C-alpha cells in the first residue's frame, strides 16, 4: 500500500506534485480577465499549477465544479486589531471570504503607547475582552499576534491620531518643533517595524487638531519605504470637496501614495456633489497623484454617537468630554449642536443605537433614537446627553445618510476598491455583543450578490478585481491578489447563485452564505461553510524594498 502523498507508477515511487487540487473550478483570476475553467494545484502555501490536472497527482482533491474560484478578498479599510486575540480564527472575516486585512485605520492604532496610554488601554481591554496589553510599539503587538497565531493575514497602518496623543496629548494645540520631530520619529519607528503606512482620522479628536502642514511633514516620512497615506477626511458632508482637496494636497506635497477611506457624500443636500468629487479624483490622477479610494456597499455609516457634538465638545480625554456634557453653563450650546445635527440627519429615526457598554442599557441596542427617546419620555437632546454620560461616552450608532445612486457611482469608478470599515465579529462570545453595522459580516458577499448578480452594474470579473488585485497593487502586497502560478494560495470558492449576505440591521450577527471554501496561505480555514480552526494567517510587514510580505 502506498504511503500518503506517494503515487506508485510501474513499481516506481513518485511524490505527488500537489498537496491540494481544486478540480473543475471556474476561475476568476483577479486581473479583470473573464472567468475560465481550470484545475488549480497547490503545493504548500503556493499556487503551483493552473490547467488540466489528473486526480492522481494530488494528495487531496476537492471537486469544485460549478463554483467560482477567486483570489482571497483583501479588506484595505478595517478596524480589527485586538479582536484577533479574542477570536484568532477571524470567523466573521473569513466567512465572507476575506483573507487579508489592513488595520490601523482612521488615525487609530494600538501603538505607540506611553505609560499612561498603556494603563488606560489595559483598563479598557480588561473590561471589554479580559485581555491585557504587553506591548507599547508595533513590534510588540506583532509579536503577540504571531505568538498566538491568527487565521487571517494582517497588516496595519500607524495611526496619526494615536501618535499625536502620545506626543502632544488630546487638546487642540499645535506641536512645538521638538514635538513634531518626536511624532516624525514615531512614524519612522512604526515603518521600520513593518507598518504599511500612516492613517489619519480627521473628524476625530485628537488627530483632527493637526494642520495640513503638520500632516504633510508626517507623510513625508513615508517616502523612503514607499508607505501609503490613508485618510478619513476632515469632512464627508458639507465640506467634502474641500476635504478631498486637502487630502490630495497632502499627498502631492509629501510625494506619497494616497488612499481615501470609505469614500462617501453624507446627507441629502450634499448628494449632488458626487460627480464633482469623482472628477477631482480623476483630475489628480491625471496630474500624476497616486490615489485610490475604498468603499463599503451600504448607504449607512457607523461611528460613535458623540460625533453629533462639535470638536470643541470632544476635545481632550474622556473625562473632559463627559465634564462638558454635565456642565450646566454649556447646555444651551450643546442643545443647539443637536438641533443642527437633526437638520443634517433629517430625522432621528435614521440613526440606530448599535452598541452600548452597560447591561442596563443593552435593551436600547437596535432601536432608533426617536424610538429610544420616546420610550424614556425624554427630548432627543436629553436622551443623547444622558445616554453618553451613563455609558461614559461609549455608544456606537449607525446613520442612514448616503444615496444608493451615489454608492453605485463610487463602486463603478475605476479607482475604487471594496472595504468593510468594520472589525472582527463572531456569532458567539464577547464579539457577538451589540448590533453592529452589517458590513462586519457581509460587505464582500453583498457587493457580488447585490451589485453584480442582481443590479448588474459591472461584470463579475471587474468586481473581483476591486476586491483582490487592485488593493494588492495599491498596498504592494507581494504575491497576493491574483490566481497565478507562484502566488500565495489565498483563495475563495463561492456559488454565484447562492452567495449572499445575511446580516441585517436588526440581526447583524449572521455569517454570509454560499462561500463553502476559503484558503489562507494554502490551508483551508473554511470548509463546507464551517471554520476549520487552522491558524494559517501571518503578520504582513512592509520590507525595505517597499513590498508587504
N, C-alpha and C positions, 0 to 999 in steps of 0.2 A: 504494500500500500504506500502510495507516495506521501511524503510529508507535506504538511500545509504549506502552500506557496510554491510547491515544486511540481513541475509537469514532467511526466515520463514520455519521451519520444524515441521510439526504436531502441529501447534499452538504455538510452542516454538520459541523464538528468539535466533539466534546463530550468533555471529560475524563471518564474513567471514575470512578465515585464511590468505589470501594473498591480498596485495594491487594491485599486478600486476601478471598476469600469462602469460608467454610466451609459447604458445601452439604449440606442434609439431615441436620443433627445432631439428636440427642435431647438437649435442653438441660436440665441440672440447674443452676439459676442461682445456687445457694448460699444462697438465702433460706429454704430449707425447703419451697419450692413443689415439687410433684411434677414429674417430667420432662414436657417438651412438645416437639414437633417444631418446628424453625425453621432458617432460614438465618441466618448471622451474618456481617455485613460489617465489615471492619476498615479503618481509614484511619490510617496512621502507627502511633502507639502505642495508639490508642484503638478501642474498640468503637463503631462508628458507627450500626449499624442491626441490629435483630433482627426477623425476619419472613420474608416470601416475597420472594426476590430473584432476578432473572434473571441467568444466567451472564454475559451481555454487559456487565454493569455493573461487572465487576471485572477487574483486571489479571491476577490468578491465581485459579483456582477449584480447591479440593480437595473432591472428593466424599467425604463422611464418613458416608454413610447406614449405619446400624447401630451407630455409635459414640456414646457419651455425651460431651457437651461440658460441662465444668465449669470453674469458676474455678481458677486455679493454686493448688496446695496451699501453705499457709503453716505453716512449722515454727517454732513460737514458743519451742522449747527445743532449741537446737543449740549445738554447741561448735566450729563452723567459724570460723576467722579466717585464720591464715597459710596454711592449706591452699589458699586461693583464689589465693595467689601461686605455688603449685606446679601447680595444675590450675585455671586460670581458667574453663574451661568447666563446672566443677562437675558432672562426669559422674555420680557416684553419687547426687547430689541430684536433678538434672533428670530422670534416667532413672526416678525414681519419682514424677515429677510435681510436685516441689517447685519453686516459682518464687520464693519469698521465705523467708529465714531470719532469725531473731533470734539473734545470737550473744552472747558475753559472759556466759554463764550460770554458775550455781553459785559466784558470787563471784569468778570468774577472768576477766580481760580482758587484752588485750595492751597495756594502758595503764592508768594512767600509769606511767612507768618512771623511776626515779632513775638516776644514772650507774652505780651498782653493779648495779642490776637490768638495765640495758641491756647491760652486759658479760656478765652471766650468760645473758641472753636470746640474745645473739649466739653464745655458746658452744654453746648448745642448738640454735639454728636452723642453724648451720653444720654441726653433726654430723648432724642429722636430715634436713635438706632442702637443704643447700647454699645457704641464704639468709642475708641479713644485714639486720637492722632498721636503718632510717634514720629512725625516729620515736621520740618519747617520750610523745606525747599522742595523743588520738583524731584530732585534725585531721591530724596527720602520717600516721597509719595510713590514714585515709580517702583522703588524697591519694595514697598508694602504690597503693591498690586502684583508684582512679579513673584514675590514670595508666596502669596496666597494662590495665585493662578486665576485667570479670567477666561471667560468663554467667548470673548469678542476681541477684536483688535482695537487698541485705544491709543489715541494721540491727543495732545492738548495744546491749546494756546495759553500764554501767560496773560492774566487779567490786569489791564491798566488800572482799573478801579482798586483792585487789591494792592497793587504796588503803590498807588498813591496813598492808600490808607496806611500802609506800613511806614511810609516816609513822612508824609505831610499831615496825615490824620484825616478826620472826617468832616472838617469845616471848609467853608468857601473862602479860600485864600490862595494866592499864587505861591509857588515854591520859591525858596531862596535859591541862589546859584548852587550852593553845596547840596541842597535837597534835590534839585534837578539832576545833578551829577549822580547822586545816590540812586535815584529812580532809573537812570540810564544804566547804571551798573547792575541793578537787579534785573533789568531786561536782558542785558548781556549774559548774566549768570543763568537765567532760565533758558535762553537759547543754547548756551553751552551744554546744559543738562538735557537738551533734546526737545524743547518746546518748538512747535512748528510756526510760531509767530506770536503776535500781540493782538489782543482783542480789547475793544472799548465798549462801554455801555453808557452812552452819553445822555440818556434820560434818567440815569440812576446816580444817586449820591454814593461815594464821593467823586467818582470818575467824571461826572458832569461838570465839576468845577474846573476842569482843565481847559485852558485856552487852546485855540487852534495851534499856536506856536509851540506850546508845550507838547502837544500830540505829535507835531512834526518832528521835534527833537527826539522823542522816544521812538518814533517809527524809523528814524534814520539808523537806529541800532540794528534793524532787521536786514540791512543791505548786505553785510558780509556773508551771511548764511542764506540769503535769498528767502528770508522769512516773510510771512504774509501778515497784512494788517486787516483784521476783520472788525467791522463796526456795526453796532446797534446805534444808528444815527441819533443826533440830538432831538430830532422831531420826525415823526412819521405821520403827522396830521397836517395842521395848518402850515407849518414851515418845512414840509418835506422836501420841496425843491431846493431851498437854501441849505438844508441839512445835507442833501446829496452833493451840492457844490462844495461844502466844507470837506466831506469825505474824499472827494476827488482831489481837492487842493492838497490835502494831507498826503495822499499817495503820490501825487505829482512832485511835490516839493521834497518828499523824502526819497523818491525814486524806488518805490516798493509796489508790490502786487496788492490789490485791494479786493476784499470780499465784503459786499454789502449784505448785512444779515437780515433775514426774514423780510424781504422787500414787500412793502405794502403801502397803501394810502388809506388812512383811517378817517372815518366819519363822512357821511354823505356829501356834505358841502365841498369836500376835497376830492371826491372821486373823479371829477373831470380832469384832474392834474396828471392822471396816469400816462397819457400819451406824451406829455412834455417830459415826465420823469424818465420814460424809456428812451426818448430822444437824447436826453442828456447822457445817458449811459452809452449810446451809440456814438455820440459826438466825442466823448472822452476816449473811447476805444479807437476811434479814427485818428486821434492825436497821438496814439501810442500808449495810453494808460492801460496797464494790465488789470482789468477789472472784471468781476463777475458778481452775481448775486444768488442768494438762495431763497427758497420759498416753501412754505408748507401748504398743503392743499385744502385749506379750510378758510372760512370767512370770519373767524373769530380769533382774537388774540388772547393770550393769558399772561397775567403778571400779578403783582401784589395789589391789594385794594388801596394801599397807601398812595398809589400813583395818581389818584384823583386829587391829591393835595399838591400844591406847587413845591418847588425845590426848597424854598426858604423854610418850609414846614419840616421837610425831611432831612435837612442839613444836620450833620453831627451823628452821634451814636443813637442807639435805640432809645436810651433814656431821654435824650434831648427831644426826639420826635414825640414821645409819649408826654413829656412835660408840656410841650406846646399844645397838644390836644386837650390837656387838662386846664390850661391857663385861661381863667375867666376873661382876661383882657383881650384875648385873641379870638374869642368865639365868633364875633361878627365877621372877621376876616376869613375864618375857617368856613363859616357857613356860606359866605359869598363864593368861595372856591368850589364848594359842592354844587351851588346853583349853576356856576359856569360849566362844571363837569356835566351836569344834566343836559345843558344846552348842546354840548358836544355829542353826548351819547344818544340823545333823542328821547329815551325813555329808560327808566331803571329796570324794566323787565328785560332789557337786553344784556344785563350783567348778572351772571350766575356766581354764587359763592362756591368755590371748588374745594377749598380745604381750610380748616381751622386747626389750632394747636390743641385745644382742650376738649375733653369728652363732653363737658356740659353743653357746649355749643355745636357738637357734632351733627345734631338734627338739622342745622341750618344748611349743611352741605347739599348742593343740588338745587336749592331754592334761588330764585332771582331776588334782587334787592328790594323790588317792590313788594313781592310776597312776604319776604322775611320781615321787613319793617312794619307791614300791616299786622302780621301775626304777633309782633311785640308791642303794637299800639304806639309806635314812635314815628316821628317825622324822619325823613330819609337822612338828614344831617346827623341827628342824634343817634340814629341806629348805626351809621357808619363809624362815627366817633367812638361810641360806646363799645362796639364790637372790636375795633382796633385796640382800644385800651384793655379790654378783657383778654385779648389774645396776644398782648404785648407786641402788636404790630404784625404778627404772623398770620395774615389772612390772604389766601390766594383767590383769584377770581378769573372768570372768562368773560370777555366782552365781544359781542357781535357788532363789528364796526366796519367791515370791509365789503366790497362789491364782488359778486360772483363773476361778472363780466371782466372786471379788472384782474381778478385772480387768473382767469383764463389767458388774458393778455400776457401776464407775467410768466405763467407756465410756458407759453409758446415762444417767449423771447429766446433767441439763441444763446444768450449769455447767462441763463439761469439754470440752477440745478435744484434738486429736491433736498429738503431737510425735515426734521421733526420739530425743532425748537422745543423738544421735550426732554425728559430724563427717564432713566430706567424705572419701570414699574413692573409689578408682578401681581398675579391674582390671589396670592396668599402672603401672609406675613405683614411686616410693617410697611412694605412698599405697596400694599393694597389699600392703604388709607385714602380717604378723601374721594373726591370726584374730579380727577384731573382732566385736562383737555384730551379728547380722544386721539389726538396726534401722538400721544405717548405709545399707543398700541397700533395705530392704523395708517400712518401717513403714506408709507410706500405702497401697500396694497390698495389704498384708496386712489392714489394717483393713477394706477393701472386700471382698476375696476371702473372708476367714475369717468376719468378723462380720456382713456384710450378705448376701453370696451364699450362704454355707454355713450359718452359725448363725442368720441372720435375726433378730438381736437388735434391729435397728431398720431402718427403711426407708432406701434409698439416699440420699434427699434429706436425711434427718436427719444421716447420717454426713458427707455432703459439706458441710453447714453447719458441722459441727465442724472441718472442715479448711480452711474458707475464710472465710465472712463472720463467724463467731463470733470467731476470732482477729483478723481485721481490725478488728472493732469494739473488742475488748479493747485492742489495741495502737494504735488510732487510725490505721490505715493508710489514707490518703486515696485514694479511688477504686480500691480493691482489694478483692477478696473476693467480688465479685458479677459475674455476667454481666448487664450493664446498659449501656444507651447512655450514652456519655460516660465510662465507666470504662476504666481501663487494661487492655489486652488481654494479661493473664497468663492463659493458658488451657491446659487439658489435654483431650485426646481419648483415651478408652480403650474397649476392648471388654469389656463386663461379663462375658461368658462366658470371656474369656481372661486377664483381669488377674490377676496373681499375683506374690507374692514368691518368688524362687528362692534367696535367701541362706539358708544353713543354718549350724548351729553348727560343723560340720566344714569346710564350704566356703562361707564368707560372701561372698567376692568374686565375686558374681554379680548382674548387673543384673536388675531386675524385668521382667516380660513383659506384653504386652497394652496398652501405652501408646504408640501409634505416633507421636503428635504432641504436642509441648509448645511453647508460645509464651511468651516473656517480652517484655513491652512491645511486642507486635505482631510480633516476629520469631521464626521457627522456630529453636529451639535443639535440638529433637529432631525428626527427620523419618524416617518409616519405621523407627522404633526405632534410629536412628543419630544420634550427636552431629553437629550441623552445623558447629560451630566459631564460631557467632555469639556475640559477647560483648555481648548485648543488655541485661544487667542494669545496675543502678545502685545506688550507695550511697544509702540512705534515712536521712534525718535528721529529728529532731523539730524543728519550727519554733516560732516564738514564740507561735503560736496553739494549740499542743498537738497539731497534726497531724504525722504521719510522712509525709514526701513525698520 
